[in-house]
Amino acid sequence: MKKIGKLSVLLFCIFMVLSTFNFVKADSSLKLKNLNFDVKINSDGSMDVTEIWDINISDTNTLFKTFKIDTNKYTSISNEKVSKITQTGEEIAFKDANMYYYHVPTNQYYFLKRGNEYEVAWGTGYENSSGTEKYKISYHIEGAIGIYEDCSELYWQFLGSDFEIPAKKITGKIKLPKEVENIEDLRVWGHTPDLNGTIDKISNDTVEFNVNNHVSNKMLEVRIAMPKGTILNSTRTYSTSKLDRIIKAETEWAQEANDTRMRKILVITVICVVIFGLLIYFLVRNILIMRKTKRVLPTVHHDYYRELPREDATPTEATYILKNNYNGLDNNDIGKIFSATLLNLSLKKAIRIEEITNENGSKDERIEIICDNIIDITNKKDEILVFDFIKGACAKKRKNKDGIYQNDSSITMKDLKKYIQSYSSKVVSLKASIDSYIKSNLISKNILDTEGIKKRGTLFLSGCLSTFVTFFIFFFVANIGIITSTIESIGIPYFVIIAMIALIIIDVVTENVARNKISVYTQQGIDEQDKWKAFKKYMEDFSLLKEKELPDLALWEKYLVYATAFGISEKVIKQLKVAYPNYNELDYALYPNMYLYTHTNFNNSFNTISNSMSSSFSSGTGGGGGFSGGGGRRWRPVAAVAGR
């Protein structure tokens, strides 16, 4: 069953990745709200084109478009002009710079033949700002129409496959030089890989095309076969017939496109059926678990618990039980656990922590190893692991003020912090060893329930689905237009998508409820967890309680260990100062933990160590690294090609 669950998640993720793969990433700093082509075909086979770019621009001071030189498609391009249309409709002509610029001056343009391309480029003035502009680019194309024995043909690629600016909407109108006698003799085709456009004969002399949510790096081309005599002459005239070849090629491409669409529909239908079946299966399973699983409750519930729930529990064990960390400590907790264990080792006389004054007069704390064999002090492996970590830090050779390497049994908090930052992998290894030991130890003490852990382990889908749902919602909102057009082009009914999303959300909710009903603790473990929660609450609120007698300070020496592990030491110390006004008279020899917290900068030092330990997990895991980067042309990130 567990393998089936993993396979289902894998299939689901593959489906969604494949479905979203075609939503090609685009430069977010550039987006066309609308791109309009107004085309006039002339009787001499030439063509006048006007492009209106309604575009959002950010941090880009130059836009450009290139036209690959191809004598099989046209003869030449000339009479180019670039202007800007204001909000009031006024047209401001740009100055022709008549020379190449990588960064074109604002409100200037050039149109030049460069290598095997024509290039038009103009300055926007948005190198360090953003805004919306409407640009008008017009040009004359000689030889755009090929005249054959049986027809005249326009075969023009308005956008090439390396046009990198996405467009929410593309519209175009192509006007013939005269009306054709029979509109059926006017044949039109449009090509775009995503099949998200339409092309129509509006009248006997007008063709219009529309494309919604055109993504970057996808070509857009139009092909028109006109009856003989529509075009009188052209610089591209051929003494051969072509109409049958055009119709045959377009018929084959249309069939291929339909076959591709049908294959997509078939594959997606099968995947949707499988996903729906799996989601319904998970839903039924979750409901059955919710109905049949009885929640394990404490035998006796405690609001407050005034003594240690278990005398031999280390601060690590207590944190595991308190926070339900049956699969391992949170990365943010390892530093608190480490600090608490140091305090516990200090109480057990394995180490000594004391304040020192450096030669420059600054204060620091020093940790000194004072036992020869840690096994004589404790048999708790988590404490032994922390002790060995400190021992390793002390043994690490360091230079003293005279430049001589020393190898002693003590280390300052400042040096310990440096050691942790330099050897973050050792912190990761320490946590892994503690996690492994504590889990097996709590199982052996009949606190953790292995069956409960296994059952929860099979309910891993909620985490995967939660992550996916979050991603999908953000992606859907950010790319609503692209998703809409893709769904329409493939032919998936919207109610299927909505039903699938609804089922995913319901599965996530029901699985989380089912997961929470499965206890990973035995009855003994639940009872102890309740006590630890009540004990923590007691430490947080004890000064507010009406106690006849306050616990002895010797007890608070131990309590502080757990308060440190739980992250509430500062709060507890503030209350202790109120409850014990004579805290200034504390003897370090009798109350070392209390003394350090109330008389030194120890708490800040421990917080620093704790933060260093926790931050090790952002640098000590994984392999390789050290450099990451990317980029592009900040002021000119877009290249576009059209006119194949």
C-alpha positions, 0 to 999 in steps of 0.5 A, spaced: 500 500 500 505 504 501 508 503 494 502 505 491 501 511 495 508 513 493 507 511 485 500 515 485 504 521 488 509 520 483 504 520 477 501 526 480 507 530 480 509 528 473 502 530 470 502 537 473 510 538 471 508 536 464 502 540 464 506 546 466 512 545 462 509 549 456 508 555 460 515 557 458 518 562 463 519 569 460 522 575 462 518 578 467 520 585 466 517 585 459 510 583 457 506 585 451 499 587 453 497 587 446 500 586 440 497 588 433 499 587 426 495 592 421 498 589 414 496 592 407 498 587 401 499 592 395 498 590 388 505 590 386 507 584 391 509 588 396 506 589 403 506 595 408 506 593 416 504 597 422 505 594 429 503 597 435 506 594 441 502 596 448 508 593 453 509 593 460 517 595 461 521 595 467 529 596 467 530 595 460 532 601 456 532 598 449 527 594 445 529 591 438 526 586 433 530 582 428 528 580 421 532 574 418 534 575 411 531 570 406 530 571 399 525 566 399 520 570 403 521 577 401 526 581 397 528 587 402 525 591 408 525 599 407 521 605 409 521 604 417 519 608 422 518 608 430 514 612 434 510 613 441 503 614 442 501 617 448 495 616 452 491 622 448 493 619 442 498 623 440 504 620 435 511 622 437 516 620 432 522 618 434 529 620 431 533 616 426 540 615 429 542 612 423 547 608 426 548 602 431 547 603 438 547 597 444 543 602 448 539 606 444 538 613 446 531 615 449 526 616 443 531 615 438 531 608 433 535 605 428 534 600 422 540 597 419 542 591 416 547 587 420 550 580 418 544 576 415 539 580 419 535 587 419 534 590 426 530 595 428 531 598 435 529 604 439 530 607 446 525 606 451 528 610 457 526 605 462 533 603 464 532 604 472 524 604 472 518 601 469 512 603 466 507 602 460 508 605 453 505 604 446 510 604 440 508 604 433 513 600 428 512 601 421 516 598 415 515 596 407 516 589 405 518 588 398 517 582 394 512 579 400 508 576 395 510 570 391 506 569 384 505 562 381 502 560 375 495 558 379 495 563 385 499 568 389 502 566 396 503 570 403 507 566 407 509 570 413 512 569 420 510 575 424 513 572 430 519 567 430 521 562 435 526 566 439 521 572 440 522 572 447 516 577 449 510 574 452 503 577 449 497 577 453 493 578 446 495 578 439 491 581 433 492 582 426 488 584 420 491 583 413 488 587 407 488 585 400 489 589 394 482 588 391 476 583 393 476 576 390 470 574 386 469 568 390 471 568 398 472 560 397 478 561 393 481 565 398 484 560 403 488 562 409 491 558 415 495 560 421 500 556 425 502 557 432 505 551 436 500 552 442 494 551 437 491 557 441 489 562 435 484 563 430 484 566 423 478 568 419 476 571 412 472 577 414 470 579 407 472 578 400 479 582 401 480 582 409 483 576 413 483 577 421 487 573 426 487 572 434 492 569 439 491 569 446 496 568 451 502 567 447 508 565 450 515 567 449 519 563 444 513 560 440 513 562 433 506 565 429 505 565 422 500 566 417 499 563 410 494 566 405 493 563 398 490 568 393 486 567 387 491 568 380 490 575 378 489 578 385 496 580 385 498 584 378 506 583 379 512 582 384 519 581 384 518 574 386 514 571 380 515 563 379 513 559 372 510 554 376 504 552 380 504 551 387 496 551 390 496 543 390 502 543 394 500 548 399 493 545 400 496 538 401 502 541 406 496 545 410 492 539 410 497 534 413 499 539 418 492 540 420 491 533 421 498 532 424 495 538 429 489 534 430 492 528 432 497 531 437 491 534 440 487 528 440 493 524 443 494 529 448 486 529 450 487 521 450 493 521 455 490 527 459 484 523 460 487 517 462 491 521 467 485 524 470 481 518 471 487 515 474 488 521 479 481 522 480 481 514 482 487 515 487 484 521 490 477 518 491 481 512 494 485 517 499 479 520 501 475 514 503 481 511 506 482 518 510 475 518 512 475 510 515 481 512 519 478 518 522 472 514 524 475 508 526 481 511 530 480 513 537 484 518 539 489 517 545 488 522 551 492 523 557 489 518 563 489 524 567 490 531 565 494 536 568 494 544 568 500 545 571 505 540 574 510 542 579 516 537 579 520 533 573 515 528 570 521 523 569 527 524 573 532 521 568 529 524 562 535 529 559 533 535 556 533 532 549 528 527 551 523 532 554 523 536 548 522 530 543 516 528 547 513 535 548 514 538 541 512 531 538 518 531 534 518 523 533 522 524 527 527 528 529 529 535 532 527 541 528 533 545 526 531 551 530 531 546 536 538 543 536 542 550 539 537 550 545 538 542 546 545 543 546 545 549 551 541 545 555 545 539 555 551 543 557 548 546 563 546 539 565 553 536 564 555 542 568 550 540 574 553 533 573 560 536 574 563 533 567 564 541 565 565 547 568 562 554 565 565 560 568 565 567 567 572 570 565 575 577 563 579 577 557 586 581 557 582 587 553 577 587 559 571 584 555 567 579 558 566 572 556 564 565 558 569 559 558 567 551 558 572 547 561 572 539 561 573 537 568 572 529 568 577 524 565 571 519 563 564 521 561 562 514 562 563 515 569 558 521 569 552 519 565 550 513 560 545 518 556 548 518 549 545 524 547 549 527 553 556 523 551 555 526 544 555 533 546 560 532 551 565 529 545 563 535 541 566 540 546 572 535 547 573 536 540 572 543 540 577 544 545 582 539 542 582 543 536 589 546 535 589 554 536 594 559 536 595 563 543 598 570 543 605 568 542 603 564 536 604 558 539 599 552 538 596 550 544 591 544 545 588 544 552 581 542 555 577 548 555 574 553 550 571 560 550 564 561 548 567 566 543 572 560 540 566 555 540 562 559 536 568 560 531 568 552 531 561 551 530 561 556 524 567 553 521 565 546 522 558 546 521 558 539 518 559 536 525 553 540 527 549 536 522 552 530 524 551 531 531 544 532 530 543 526 526 546 522 531 542 525 537 536 524 533 537 516 532 539 515 539 533 519 542 528 515 537 530 508 539 531 510 546 524 512 547 521 506 543 525 502 548 522 506 554 515 504 551 514 512 550 514 512 542 509 507 539 512 503 533 506 501 530 503 509 530 509 511 527 509 506 521 501 508 520 503 516 520 509 514 515 504 511 510 500 518 510 505 522 507 501 525 501 498 531 505 505 534 506 506 533 498 499 535 496 499 541 501 506 543 498 503 542 491 496 546 492 500 552 495 504 552 488 499 551 484 494 556 487 500 561 486 502 559 479 494 559 477 493 566 479 500 568 476 499 565 470 491 565 469 491 567 462 496 562 459 493 556 463 486 558 461 488 558 453 492 551 454 486 548 457 482 550 452 487 548 446 487 541 449 480 541 450 479 539 458 473 541 461 473 547 466 469 543 471 474 537 471 480 542 473 475 545 479 473 538 481 480 535 481 483 541 485 477 541 490 478 533 491 486 535 492 484 540 498 479 535 501 484 530 501 489 534 504 484 536 510 482 529 511 489 526 511 491 532 516 485 530 521 486 522 520 494 523 521 493 527 528 488 522 530 494 516 529 498 517 536 505 516 535 505 515 543 503 509 547 498 511 553 505 512 557 508 517 552 501 521 552 501 521 559 508 523 560 507 528 554 501 531 558 506 532 564 511 536 560 506 540 557 504 542 564 511 543 567 513 548 561 506 552 563 508 551 570 515 554 569 512 560 565 507 562 570 509 560 577 510 567 579 503 568 578 500 562 582 498 562 589 504 557 592 504 556 599 512 554 598 516 556 592 520 550 590 527 550 593 533 553 589 536 547 588 530 544 584 530 551 579 538 549 578 535 543 574 528 546 572 533 551 568 536 546 564 529 544 561 527 551 561 533 552 556 531 546 552 524 549 551 526 556 549 523 560 555 529 561 560 529 568 559 522 568 562 523 564 567 529 568 570 525 574 570 520 570 574 525 567 579 528 574 580 521 576 583 520 570 587 527 570 590 529 577 591 536 575 594 538 572 588 544 577 588 547 573 594 547 566 590 553 562 591 556 560 584 559 553 588 552 552 590 547 554 584 552 555 578 546 555 573 542 560 577 549 564 578 551 564 570 544 566 568 543 572 573 550 575 574 553 574 567 552 575 560 551 568 559 544 568 557 546 572 551 552 567 549 548 561 549 543 565 545 549 566 540 551 559 540 544 556 539 543 561 533 550 558 530 548 551 531 541 552 528 544 556 522 549 550 521 543 547 517 543 552 512 551 551 510 552 544 513 548 540 508 548 538 501 554 537 497 558 542 493 556 549 492 560 556 493 557 559 487 551 561 484 549 566 479 546 567 472 544 573 469 543 577 462 543 584 459 539 588 464 538 594 460 537 590 454 534 583 456 530 581 450 532 579 443 526 578 438 526 575 431 521 575 426 519 575 418 522 568 416 
